[in-house]
Amino acid sequence: MKLAATYASSEAFRAHWPKCVDALSRLCEGPLSPPDDRYSMARAMIEDTRDRPEVAGIEQALGKLWAFDERFFGDVIGGSEPDFRWAVYCSAYLIDDPHIAADLLDAYCPLLGTFAVETFGETFVRKVCSTFRDDVSEVIWEHQELEAPRHESEFFDWHGQLNGSPDNVRAALIAQAGIPPLEHESLPPLDVMRVFSPQVSSPAQLGSSADEYLRDLAQFYEQHGYIDVSKELYDLEKRRSRMTDGTLFSNLTSDAIARVIRTAKHSVCFAAPGIQMEPAKAMAEVAGRIGPELITVCLDFDERVMRMGFDDLNAVKALQGAGISVNSTPGLRTGLVIVDHNGYIFTPTALYLEAEDRPAEAPNAMHLSKDQVTEALARLSPAAKAIAIAMAKTDEEREHIRRTAVEVRSQQVVATTVEQVERRLTEAPPVRFDVARQVRVFNAYLQYVDLKLEGAAIQRHRVAIPPNIQKLGGAKDLEGRLKTTFDLIEKGGKLSSKALEDSLNEIRKNFTPSLGKDHGRVVLKAAKPHLEEKLKTFRTELEKHQETVKTELQDKLNESRKQIVDYYAPIVVKNPPDAMRGQFLKFEEPEARTWLDHELDRAFPKAEALIQKMQLDVRYKDVTFETLNREDFLAAIKKAFPGVDWDKAYSEFRAAGEDQEHQG
């Protein structure tokens, strides 16, 4: 039994349980208030499980709350997957109050997840699922008073009673259940529609009858005046029908592949770099009908493939969980899907580069002939070859297939390999594909850039005048440079880097406008070659300046030092300081100069200590998703680059992320 594909671990279940308890409280004290005192009697028991979510305690508390002993006798009727899907889709698409819908899903989904089925048992979970359906029914029929079909053979007016919630709100609600949002908000699955309208003709499990349901529903909407939505469903049906009408070129998305797989009567063969969840779920469903041994899957099972967006690790695990053997062929990049005698070769989509949502008239697949299908099966793998032999009509055809050599080498993906890949993806999680696509839109236009001149500003170096010299008095002719510290060279002198810094600031101004202190400077990719030329010229000037500094700096330092000694020597001779009297016997000018030089030795650096490697540090950084989502980003780049159509780029940015709800 499989209901919700979520809350698979004990940790996930227990982490959510307090939220489940709170949701139950709000429901039982609000829209689903019991007709008696059941909740008040069970409340303490339920609250007691908040911090101690033990299985026995939960079963006892919920059984008392929902009166399981009174409502269920013998085998549980209901609580199956169609009931679950009906309750989830009704909560997300029909219940007007999103808070009630959220509480229903918060309360029930953990109790219907993988962990619950394995831990509480199928019988208990089916009782919970049946209660879920009952509670959703009470909300939509008793509180909202939705209009039911007048006849059991008439379609329920799903479109006319939609709740109007945004797609992202619905998707967030449904995500808890581990099932996908509806392909179209006005097209509920047939098993959901049949709960409302039991006598609506049930299409067979095979063939194109699902499209017949779509056409019938579109006609119903048209008759009720929903012209626009009816047209949308007719267009959807046309896109689907292109898959089976003999057209050579087709548009195969993961959803379309899943629809083709669900038509399987005899066998399924799938080979591609990777597989997404929808085709995997379809194969798991088909495996329950025809057997997993009749499903062949060949992938390039590698973490790099998953980082490119070809593959979904959870999809692979879902296949293995359904008993389907998954084989790996390193480097496989072609896509092939064969269902019975119907086959396509297709170009898989790397979700890191683009979304799967593409116009129906944009083909990525080609239909194979019957002979091509047979050849593909025979050459793909031993398992596929065995299927081809079983499907052959004549002894001659079977013998031809037996003589055909298998060309694609592969080996089975075992549990240890899955664990290794999962561990690497956990240690270094791949970026969300919709985020990567959005960032790439603006990365095509601009980059952040930081220009930093290092080691050139010799004029900013100062030395501290030794205290013994400071006590001798001020220096009028050096007062611009000599106080308690001393400028080693003149700020506007030949060795100053001011001219270089002015030149670099001009480059910044012309090529790297600032987007504000919180953003930094950026350069247009189109202007980057011109910027590099300017920086090349600048580096040449920097090298010349460095050679000049190397040649002349020590002379400048000596000159600066001589200015200090020349000034202070007469003062020292006239009034020798105590620090000198304790060291010298004579106090003439030579001794004064010697003493001053000795004092300055401890403060003045040598030229080689000052001369570092002068360099221009240029660092480029790509824009990030967080930066692009800042409210002031678009206004900032419009101001910095008024000549660029940023509205067009920003619309592409938003479009690149619209399908994120399909990425999981």
N, C-alpha and C positions, 0 to 999 in steps of 0.2 A: 504493500500500500504506500503510495507516494502522494502527498498533498503539497504543503509548502516546502520549497527547496532551501529555506532559510533556517536560521537557528540550528545549525547542524551539530554544534558542539555543546558540551555541558557548560563551558565558560560563557558562550554567547547567550544561552538560555538563562543562566543564573544572573548574568549582568542585566538582562532586560526585565527580569521578574518583578522588581519593585515598580517599574513603569506599568507592567501588566496589572498589578494589584491596584494601582491608582486608577487605571482606566476602568477596571471592573467596578470600583467604588463610584466613579462618576456615572457610569451607565446605570447601575442599580439604584442610584439615588436620583436619577433623572429620567431619561426617555424610556428606560427599560425597568422601571420600578416594579418589583414583583407584586402580585395581588395579595400576598400574605406577608408574614414576617420572616420569610426564608432568609433574606439577606441579613437582617439584624441578627438572626441566630447563627449564621455562618460567618459573619463579619470578623469576629474575634479569631476564628480559626484561620481565615484567609490572611488577616493582618499578621498572624503569628508566623506565617510562611515567608513574610517579606525578607527577613534577614536569614531565615533558615529554610530555603526552598527545597525541602526534602520531598522525594517522590510520594511517599505514603501520606504525608501531611497535605500535599496539594490535591491528591486524588480524593481524600476524605472531605476536604473543605469544598472543593468544586462539586463533588457528587452531592453534597448536602445543599449547596446553593442552587444547583440546577435540577435537583430532585431526580437523579438518574434512576434510583430504585423504583420510583413511581412511574417514570416515563418509558423505561426500556425493559422489555421482557424477552428472554431468549435471544435470538439473533437480532442484531441491530439493523434496522432498515433505514437506509439513507446514510448520510455522512460520507459519501463517496467523492471522488474528484470533481464530477460535475457540480455537486452541491457546493464544494469549496470554491470553485471558479465562479459560480453564480454569486455567492456571497461577497467575494472580493470585488468583482467587477461592479456589482450593484452598489457596494459601499463607495467605490471611487467615482463612479459615473452617474449615479442616480441620487444618492443622499445629498440633500441640499446643504446641510450643516457640516462643514469639513471637520469640525471638532468631534462630532459624533462619529463620523467615518473613521477618523484617526483613532479614537478610543476603541472602536470595534476591532480594528486591525491590530492595535497594540495589545488588546486583551486576548485575541484568539490566535493570531499567527504563531506566537511562540509555542502554543499548545498543539499546533498542527504541523510543526516543523519536523525536520529529520530526527533531531534528538528526542522529541516527544514521542514519535512513533516507535523508535527503538527502545525507549525507556518505559513509557507508560503502557505500551502495548496497543495493538490495532483496535481492539474493542473500545477502550477508553477514548482514544483519539476520534473514532467515528462518532461516539456520543457527543464529544465536544464539537465536532464539525456540524452535526445535526443541530446542535444548539446555536451555533454561529448562524446557520441559515435561518433558524426560527427568529433570532433577534434581528437580523437584517430585514426579514419579512415584516416584523412588527414595525420597524421604523418606516419602511417605504409604504406600507399599506395603511397602518393605523395612524401614524403621526403625519406623514406627508400626503396621505390619501391619493396615491398615484392611481391613474385610471387603468384598470385591467382590460384585457381584450373582451369584447362582447361574446365571442365564440372561441372555443378552445382551438379551432383550426385557423384562427386569424392571428396575424403577427401582433405581438406587443409593440406599442408605439414607443420604442426605445429612444429614437431621436427626439421626439416631441417632449420627452420627460427627462432629458439630460440635465444635470445640475449646473452646467456652465462653469465649473471649476477649470482653472488653467491646466494645460497639459502637464506642466512640471509638478503641480500639486497632486494630480492624479498619479503620475509616475512615481512620486515619492511614497504615496500610500501603497501602491501595488508592489513596490520594490520589497516591502516586508514579506510579501507572499511568495516571492521568488518566481512569479510568472510575468510575462511581458505585458506592457500596455497594449491596448487594442490597436490593430493595424489602422483602423479608422474608428473614430469615436462613436459613429452611428452604426457600426457593424459588429455587434456582439457575436461570439462563437455560437454555432448552432445549438450546442448542448446548453448554453445559457439561455438562448431564446426559447428552447423547448420547456424550460421550467415555467415560463410564463404562458406558453402556448403549447400544451402537451400534444395536440393533434396536428401540429405543423408537420408536413411530410418530412420524414427523416431520410436524408441522403445516405446512400450506402457508404461504407468505409472506404471504398476504392473508387477509382475513376475521377471524373470531373464534376461529381454531384455537388461538391462544395461551391463551385462556381454557379451552379443552378440555384443554390440557396441565396447567393449574393444577388443574382439577377432578380429572384423573386422578391427579396427584401427591397431592392432598388425600385421595383415596380410598385410595391406597397407604399413606399415613401412618395413616389410620384403621384399616386392616386390621392394621397393625403395632403398634397400641395407643397411638399418639400422638394421643390424642383432642383435647387442647387445641390443638395446632398444626394439626391437621386442621380444626378449627372456625375457626381464624384464617384459614386459606387459603380455606375456603368463604366466609367473610365478605368477604375480599378479592375473590373472584370475583364476589360479588353487587354490590359497589361498582363493579366494572368493567362488569358487564353492564348496569347502569343507564344506561350511556352509549349503548347500542344497542338498548334494549328498548322504545323509543317513549315513554319517560317525558319529560314536558315540561321539568321542572326537574332540573338535574344539578349535581354538584360537580366543577368542572374545575380541577384543579391543573396545574402544569407537567408532572408525570409523566403525568397522565391525558391531557393534550393530546398528549404524545409518543406514547402508546399509540394514540390515534386516528389520528395522522399516519402511523404505521407501517402502517396498514391500506390506505393509498392505492393505488389501481389506476391512476388517470388523472391526478389533479391535487390540488394543495394550495394553499389560500389562507389566509394568516394576516395579520391586521391587529390591532394593539394598541399601547399606548404603547411597549412594549419586548418583548423575548423573553429567556427564560432558556435555560440550556445544554441541558437535556434536549429540549425541542421543536426546538432548532436542530440537535442531533445527529440527531434522528429525520428532519428534513428533509434533512440531508446524506446520510443513508442512502437515503432515498426518491429523492433526485436521481440517485443512481447507478443506480437501477432504471428510473425513468420519464423522466429528463432534467430538468436544472435549469430549463429554459424553461417547464416546466409547474408551477412553484412560484412563487407570488406572495407577497411579503412587504412589508408596509407598516408602518412604525414612526414614532414621534416620536423621531428620532435626535438626542438632545440630552443634554449632560452632566447637566442638572437631572433628567432622567428617570432617569438611572442613579443619581444620588444619592438619589432617592426609592425606588429598589429595583425599578423596573419593568423595567429593562433590564440586560443583561450585555454589556459590550463584547466579551468573548471569544466570546460566542454570535454576535454580529453578524459577527465576523471568521471564525468557523467557517462561517457561511452563505456569505460571500463566497469563502472558500477552496474551497467545494464548487461554485463557479460560479453560485450563486443571487444574482440581482439583489435588492438591498435598497433600497426607496424610503422617503423620509421625508415625513411629513405633520405639520407643527408643530401641537402642541396635541391630537393624537389621544389620547383617553382610553377609548374603547370597545374592547372585545375581540371579535374575530370570527375563528372558525376554520371553514374549510370543507374537507372531504376528500371528493372525488368529489361525490356529491349529499347528503352528510350534513353539516349545518352547525349551529353553536352561536354565540350571542352571549353574552358573558360579561363579568364584572367582573374586570379584572386585579387582582392583589394587589401593593400597594406594600410591599415587604419591610421598608422603613424603619419601617412602622407595625405590621405583623403578619406572622406566619409563614404559609406556605401550608398547613401541616398543619392541616386543619380536619375536623370530623366529617363522615362521608359524608352525613348527613342535613342538612347545612348547605349549601344550594345557592348557587351564584354564577353559574349559566349556564342558558340556556333554549334548548331545541332549536328549530331553524327548520324550517318546512315546505319542501317542494321549491320552491314558487313563491318563497318568501322567500329561499331560497338563490340562485335565479336572479337575483332583483332585486338582491341584495347584490353578487353578482359583477359584474353589468352596471354598477352605479353606483360601484364601488370604484375601479377603475383600468382603463386601456386593456388591460393584460395580462390582468386578471381577466375583463374583458368578452370578450376573444377566447376565453378558456377556456369561458365560458358559451355563446358561439355554437357552439363546437366540440361541446359536450355537448348542445346542443338536439336534440330528436327530430324536429321538423317545421319546414318552411319558414316557417310562420306564427310559430312561437316564435322562430326565428332573426331574422326581420324585426323582431319586437317588441324583441328585445334590441338590435339595431342602432340602433333609433330612441331607445332609452333613453340619456339623457345621463349621462356620468360626473360624479359630484358631489364626489368627494374628489380634491383636487389634491395632487400629490406630485412629488418629484424624486428622482433616483437618488442614493444615498449613495456618494460617490466616495472614493478612497483619501486624498486630502488632508483631507477632512472627518473621516475616521476618525482620522487622525494628529493633527489639532487637538484633538479631544475626548480622545484618549488622553494627549496632552501635558498638558492641563488637569487631568485626573484624576491624573496622576502628580505634578504640581506641588502639588495640594491633594487628597490621597487621601480618598475618602468613608469615613465611619465604617462599621465592620462592622455590618450590619443587626441581627444578633442582639444585639450589644452595645447599639445604640441602643434596641432594644425593652426590654432588661433595665433600662437606666438610667431609661427612661420610667416604669416601674412605681413606683419610689421617688420620682421627681420629682413624681408626683401627690400624694405625701404630705408631703414636706418640702423645705426649702431650707437651705443654709448661709447665715448672716447675720452680718455684722460691723458693730457699732455703735461709732463712734468720735467722741468729742467733740473738736473742734479749735479752738484759738485762745481758749479760755475760761479756762485755768488761769493767770491773771495772777499769782496768789500763789506760783507756782513760780519766778518770775523773781528772780534775785539779781544784785547787782553786787559786783564786787571792790573792797574798800576800797583806795584808792591807797597804795602802800608808804610814802610820806612821812607819811601820816596814821597808818598802823599803828604807826609808830615812836613816836608820842606816848603810847601806853599804852592799856590796856583800858577798857571802859565798863561799869560794873556795872549801871546802870539799863537798858542796852540789850543786855545780854549774851545775851538770848534771840534777838536778831536781828543783833547786831553782833559779828562776830569778824573773820576775814580777808575774809569776804563779808557782805553785808547783804541781808536780805529786804526787797524794795521795799514790800510791804504785809503786814499781819498775815494769817497763814494762816486764821484763823477770822473775818476781817473781812467787812464788807458786800460788798466787791468780790471775795471769794474764790468760786471755782466749786465749792466742796465740796458745797453743797446740790444743785446741778445734777448733779454726779457721783453723789451718793447716789441721786437720783431715777432717773438712767439705769441704775445698777446694779440698782435694784429692777425696772425694766422687763426688763433682761436675765434676772434671776432668774425672773421670772414667765412670760416668753414665749420665751426663747432659752436653754434648758438646754445645758450643755456636754457633748459626747460624749467629752471627754478632750483632753489637750493635743495629741494627734496628729490630732484630727479638727476641733476648733473647735465653734462654737455653731450650732444649727439651730433652725428655727421650723416648726411644722406649717402647711401651707398653709391648713388650716381656721381656724387662729388668726391668720393673717397680717393680715386686715382689722382685728382688734382691736389687734394690735400697731401698725398704721399709725395708728389713732386715738390711741393713747397717745403715739406719736412726734410726731403733729401738735400735741398739747397741749404736749409737751416743747419743741418748736421755738418755740411762742409764749412760753414762759417764758424760753427762751434769748435771744429778741429783746429782751425786757424787760431782761434782765441786761446785754446788750450796750449798751443805751441808758444804763443806770445807770453802767456802766464809762466810757463816753465822757464822761459829764457830770462824774464825780467823780475819775477816775484822776489827772489832773494835780494836783489839789488834794492827793490822797494822796501823790503823789510829792514835792510841795513840802514837805508836812508831814514826811515821812520825812527828807528832806534837811535841813530846818531842825533836826530832832532831833540830827543829827550835828554840824551847825555850832554849835548852841547848846552842845552838850556840850564840843566841842574848842576853842572860841574862848578860854575862860579859860586853858586849858593852853598854847595857842600864845602868848598874851600873857605868861604867866609865864616860858615857856622857848621863845623862838622857834627853830624848827628851822633848820638850815643852809640848807635849800632856800628858806626865806623870807628869811633874812638877805641872800642874794645878790641879792634882787629888790626889797626895800623899804628905805626910809630910816627910817620910823617903824614901831613895833611895838605900836600900841594896838589896841583891840578892833575898830574899823572895818577896819584893815589885816588883822587876823587873819581876820575874816569874809571879806574879799575874797580872801585867799590860799586859805582853805578852799573857797570857792565855785569858784575857779579849778581847784583839784585835783579837786573832785567833778564839774566839767563833763566831764572826760574819762572818767568812770565812769558817771554817772547818765544814763539814757536820757530822752528826751522821751516824753510820753504817746502821741503819734501813732505813734511807732516801736513801741510795745508793742501797741497796739490793732490786731489783725488782724481779719479777718472771722471772727466766731465762727460755727461751723456744726456741724451733726450730720451726719456722713458715714455713710450707710447703704448697705451693699453686699450684694446677694444673689448667691449662686452656686448653680447646680444641682449635685446630687451627680454623681459620676463613676463609671465602671465600676471603676476601680482602687480607689476608696473602698469601693464595695459589696462587693468581693471580699476585703476585709481580714477576718481571722478574728474580730476583736473588734467589728466593726460592728454585727451583730445584737444582741449582748449590750449594747452601749452604748446603742442606741436603745430597747431594752426597759427599761433602767434609767431613761432620761430621760423616756420616755413610757409608763408602765406601763398606761395605759388604752387603748392601741391594740393591735389584734390583728396584731402584726408577723409572726407565723408565716405567716398567710395571705398577706401581702404578699410575704414572702420565698419562699414556694412559687410565687407568680406570677412572681417574678424568675427563679427557676431554670427554670421552664417556658418563659419567653420566650427562653431561650438554648439549648434542647435541640436545635434543628434546625440549629445552626451548621455541622455537617459538610456540610449541603446547600448552604451559601452559598459555599463556596470561599474 
